[in-house]
Amino acid sequence: MRLGINLGYWGAGMDGDNLAVAQEADRLGYDVCWAAEAYGSDAPTVLTWVAAQTESIDVGSAIMQIPARQPTMTAMTAATLDSLSGGRFRLGLGVSGPQVSEGWYGVKFDKPLARTREYVEIVRKAMTRERVSYEGVHWTLPLPGGPGKPIKLTVHPQREHIPLYIAAIGPKNLEQTGEIADGALLIFPSAEHLEETAIQPLRAGREKAGKTMEGFDVSPTLPLAVGDDVMGLADMFRPYTALYVGGMGSRKQNFYNQLAQRMGYEKEAAEIQDKYLDGDKAGAAAAVPHQLIDQTALLGPVERIAERMQAYAAAGVTTLNLAPAGFTLEERLTALRAGTDALERSGLA
């Protein structure tokens, strides 16, 4: 099992620290560094900045939002980043959510699976550097009856095949991801529930495409906090968990809330959401069960984290992305180093 890091969003006041974390991960031999985007910092700019100041670690978008860009623009960005980084770019895609898609980008959040499939097909076609012609429900290239003509990408990526990941949570999305992608970006993964919540639908998608799970990258992100007080460490992530389970999306459509329900926290997920959407964020955080946090983060001393890593590897994880927590840069770097120590102690390195 390989290790990666996830820097999350840029512009939260820790930008210099984030670069230092990425550089230390590069020095320690971490496999990949991911950056996110929502409606603040964009992922490609951050990844270009990181790639220019690291040596060997891959850089990946987790994610570039599908409603934000035309698919051919994404192909251009991926090819450019792969070329500039010396073949170190990984393209992570996702549909985002209805609030961001419709509120920020003005793109209707409908038929997300069909849109994702068409998007991936166009991106892959463009990156092969053949002339792009495509007739779909959501995109048609070139537009009929006009001056447009099939065009091919002029930039040469460093590699013939840039790894393509999709951020997936729901069963149907996971199945399609297994079918059309090279990897899956997961969030709030529990080793105890990973088989039924992620691996089974991913495997079904691979089988649909005539493939096995061999070579497919199951790549979840987990917060990491090191110390002896597991309960206290878990409390650090109460607001984070409450935000996603309670506030990401609407009352009717929250993918993270639905995931918590599939993990057996139906009553608790409903309470967290009710409190959060009613404006009681502190109450929502307090309602998050300790077990839910402990199952979806790496907490405790190095020996305990090593045991959890073994559980994730046994569940099918191939790249474990860590989000090292801390109030200072040194605390985050200490957690990062503990991650490599734990991997060595687990015997998975």
CORFEN-V491745 format. One record per residue. N is the residue number from 1. RES is the residue in one small letter. PHI is phi as a letter, one per 40 degrees, with the letter a starting at -180 (NA if undefined). Layout:
N|RES|PHI, N|RES|PHI
//
This chain:
1|m|NA, 2|r|c, 3|l|b, 4|g|b, 5|i|b, 6|n|b, 7|l|c, 8|g|g, 9|y|c, 10|w|c, 11|g|g, 12|a|c, 13|g|g, 14|m|b, 15|d|c, 16|g|c, 17|d|c, 18|n|c, 19|l|c, 20|a|c, 21|v|c, 22|a|c, 23|q|c, 24|e|c, 25|a|c, 26|d|c, 27|r|c, 28|l|c, 29|g|g, 30|y|d, 31|d|c, 32|v|a, 33|c|b, 34|w|b, 35|a|b, 36|a|b, 37|e|a, 38|a|b, 39|y|a, 40|g|b, 41|s|c, 42|d|c, 43|a|c, 44|p|d, 45|t|c, 46|v|c, 47|l|c, 48|t|c, 49|w|c, 50|v|c, 51|a|c, 52|a|c, 53|q|b, 54|t|b, 55|e|b, 56|s|b, 57|i|c, 58|d|c, 59|v|b, 60|g|b, 61|s|c, 62|a|b, 63|i|b, 64|m|c, 65|q|c, 66|i|d, 67|p|c, 68|a|c, 69|r|a, 70|q|c, 71|p|d, 72|t|c, 73|m|c, 74|t|c, 75|a|c, 76|m|c, 77|t|c, 78|a|c, 79|a|c, 80|t|c, 81|l|c, 82|d|c, 83|s|c, 84|l|c, 85|s|c, 86|g|g, 87|g|g, 88|r|b, 89|f|c, 90|r|b, 91|l|c, 92|g|b, 93|l|b, 94|g|a, 95|v|c, 96|s|g, 97|g|b, 98|p|c, 99|q|c, 100|v|c, 101|s|d, 102|e|c, 103|g|c, 104|w|b, 105|y|b, 106|g|g, 107|v|b, 108|k|d, 109|f|c, 110|d|b, 111|k|f, 112|p|c, 113|l|c, 114|a|c, 115|r|c, 116|t|c, 117|r|c, 118|e|c, 119|y|d, 120|v|c, 121|e|c, 122|i|c, 123|v|d, 124|r|c, 125|k|c, 126|a|c, 127|m|c, 128|t|c, 129|r|g, 130|e|c, 131|r|c, 132|v|c, 133|s|b, 134|y|a, 135|e|b, 136|g|b, 137|v|c, 138|h|b, 139|w|b, 140|t|b, 141|l|b, 142|p|c, 143|l|c, 144|p|c, 145|g|g, 146|g|b, 147|p|c, 148|g|c, 149|k|a, 150|p|c, 151|i|b, 152|k|b, 153|l|c, 154|t|c, 155|v|c, 156|h|c, 157|p|c, 158|q|c, 159|r|b, 160|e|c, 161|h|b, 162|i|c, 163|p|d, 164|l|b, 165|y|b, 166|i|b, 167|a|c, 168|a|b, 169|i|b, 170|g|c, 171|p|d, 172|k|c, 173|n|c, 174|l|c, 175|e|c, 176|q|c, 177|t|c, 178|g|c, 179|e|c, 180|i|b, 181|a|b, 182|d|c, 183|g|a, 184|a|b, 185|l|c, 186|l|b, 187|i|b, 188|f|f, 189|p|c, 190|s|b, 191|a|d, 192|e|c, 193|h|b, 194|l|c, 195|e|d, 196|e|c, 197|t|c, 198|a|a, 199|i|c, 200|q|d, 201|p|c, 202|l|c, 203|r|c, 204|a|c, 205|g|c, 206|r|c, 207|e|c, 208|k|c, 209|a|c, 210|g|g, 211|k|b, 212|t|b, 213|m|c, 214|e|d, 215|g|g, 216|f|c, 217|d|c, 218|v|c, 219|s|b, 220|p|c, 221|t|b, 222|l|b, 223|p|c, 224|l|b, 225|a|b, 226|v|b, 227|g|i, 228|d|c, 229|d|c, 230|v|c, 231|m|c, 232|g|c, 233|l|c, 234|a|c, 235|d|c, 236|m|d, 237|f|b, 238|r|c, 239|p|c, 240|y|c, 241|t|c, 242|a|c, 243|l|d, 244|y|c, 245|v|c, 246|g|c, 247|g|b, 248|m|c, 249|g|h, 250|s|c, 251|r|c, 252|k|c, 253|q|b, 254|n|b, 255|f|c, 256|y|c, 257|n|c, 258|q|c, 259|l|c, 260|a|d, 261|q|c, 262|r|c, 263|m|c, 264|g|h, 265|y|b, 266|e|c, 267|k|c, 268|e|c, 269|a|c, 270|a|c, 271|e|c, 272|i|c, 273|q|c, 274|d|d, 275|k|c, 276|y|c, 277|l|c, 278|d|c, 279|g|g, 280|d|c, 281|k|c, 282|a|c, 283|g|c, 284|a|c, 285|a|c, 286|a|c, 287|a|c, 288|v|c, 289|p|c, 290|h|d, 291|q|c, 292|l|c, 293|i|c, 294|d|c, 295|q|c, 296|t|b, 297|a|a, 298|l|b, 299|l|b, 300|g|h, 301|p|c, 302|v|d, 303|e|c, 304|r|c, 305|i|c, 306|a|c, 307|e|c, 308|r|c, 309|m|c, 310|q|c, 311|a|c, 312|y|c, 313|a|c, 314|a|c, 315|a|c, 316|g|h, 317|v|c, 318|t|b, 319|t|b, 320|l|b, 321|n|c, 322|l|b, 323|a|b, 324|p|c, 325|a|c, 326|g|i, 327|f|c, 328|t|b, 329|l|c, 330|e|c, 331|e|c, 332|r|c, 333|l|c, 334|t|c, 335|a|c, 336|l|c, 337|r|c, 338|a|c, 339|g|c, 340|t|c, 341|d|c, 342|a|c, 343|l|c, 344|e|c, 345|r|c, 346|s|c, 347|g|g, 348|l|c, 349|a|c
//
